[in-house]
Amino acid sequence: MKYRFCGLELDVGARTLEVDGVHVHVEPQVFDLIVYLVENRGRVVDKDELLARVWKGRVVSDATIATRINAARRVLRDDGRRQHIIATLPRRGFRFAAEVGVNGETQGRPTVAVTPLSLLSDDRSNGYLARGLADQLAATLGQAGWFDIRDTAASFASSLEGAGPAEMARKLKADYLVTGSLQTNGDVLRLFVRLIDPRNDHQVWSATFSGGHGDLFAMQDRMAGQVLGELEPRLRRIELLRSAERHGSLSAFDHYLRAADALRAMSLSAMHAACVDLDKAVLAHPAYAAAHGMRAWIATLMLPHGRRVDAVRERERARFAVSEGSFDCDALSMGGYALGFFDRDPATGLGYVRRALALNPSSARSHDFAGWLLLYGGGSGEALAHFDRALSLCPIDEFGFRMLTGRAFAHLYQHDFEAAVLDARRAHAAAPSYTVCHRVLIAALAHLGRRAEARATLRDLLSIRPGLTLARFAKETRFDDPADREVLFGGLKQAGLT
């Protein structure tokens, strides 16, 4: 990827900076700092995020950060007085302020799709394990930050069934595929993993891992490390977080995978089933941060269905998730979102989600959470960028309707009602029972003067959520910006919701 701004050209792939066509030497860490700020332009990046992404979690002094920022300004022909390229926001962080042009993906970061492991045995009951291992592998690879990981949920799409590597890569917009198979025989597991270049169906690398159920964590880490090494041999090996430390025990890990698999359906019955397994995971390992985070997140999903939840209990779960999972992307993103939701404090929740993105920039779920929290706080423009990023990471995804619904709300609050209708209809087609997309669709149609369509959609909404009123929705929603609420509730009122 090449970025152009203020007469400079930053080539990320070639790791070069040119000023008016002349190559300029940049120290490696300063270059990494500039790239990170450019790629996250339009938002404030705080010190914790820089420490996690540029300094890889090492603790350094504020003076060291200031020295690197000043060095970056010097090579970019900026200074601490003008700050027209790198702006410092006191007590908040740094923002890349210059207008940036993007030129091409050549030499940019590759994209990798991890597909579900196929089962070689007749025991279909291990399907959740095959899918869960793929999820965990993708999450670990995503910590590298040197390439994008397509959300594994996209790999479950029915449109990919029977597709060859080239077609699968085209639909997923991936440069590489990680595929594999899982064979179980009693307590013995055998994993066969391949890295494929789909352009010529070339097998770049393959390996077999075997062991008992008790070796599952070690096999997962070995897979991640070796695949990562093949994708970018010059990378310094990242310090992989040990799965056993995150999951506590195989029993807890097993229940967590079952819960994640059940939740793919996003129905009330699926949510209840996931909660049962998450409770078992926490019983087996009380410090399981990601399990606490997922449990709290599910509670936020139940509210639009009219279900009562114990907000105090869910806050406790969310706080536990972000405190115990400070280096676990899933715990931070799910727990942070839930904390912002139940505390009605989107800014605090967003801080945790951004820390999750610092750990794993390829987490589509974290980008989705960031988008919703920004919407709650009135930041529709920045929210739209996160939803776009989430959708680009999982172009065909069974959870894509949530991201499309978020986009629809962002367009609604920017008074682009036509775009809101388009995204809401796409979300509704993918998830007809997801009542949140009904609400934004009704409001957008009403503002366009398409009252008959708005009233018809309102009837559909009330058939799924009988008894919903403006007052009830106003109490349960987290959209707090007065102007946004006026647009949303004004449209619903025009359509006839009382």
Buried (B, 14 or more C-beta within 10 A) or exposed (E): BBBBBEEBBBBBBEEBBBBEEEEBEBEEBBBBBBBBBBBBBEBBBBBBBBBBBBBEEEEBEEEEBEEBBBBBBEBBBBEEEEBBBBBBEEEEBBBBBBEBEEEEEEEBBBBBBBBBBEBBEEEEEBBBBBBBBBBBBBBBBBBBBBBBBBBBBBBBBEEBEEBEBBEBBEBBBBBBBBBBBBBBEEEEBBBBBBBBBBEEEEEBBBBEBEBEBEBBBBBBBBBBBBBBEBBEEEEEEBEBBEBBEBBBBBBBBBBBBBBBBBBBEBBBEBBEBBBEBBBBBBEBBEBBBBBBBBBBBBBBBBBBBBEEBEBEEBBBBBBBBBEBBBBBBBBBBBBBBBBBBBBEBBEBBBBBBBBBBBBBBBBBBBBBBBBBBBBBBBBBEBBBBBBBBBBBBBBBBBBBBBBBBBBBBBBBBBEBBEBBBBBBBBBBEBBEBBBBBBBBBBBBBBBBEBEEBBBBBBEBBBEBBEEBEEEEBEEEBBBBBEEBBEBBBEBBEBBBBE
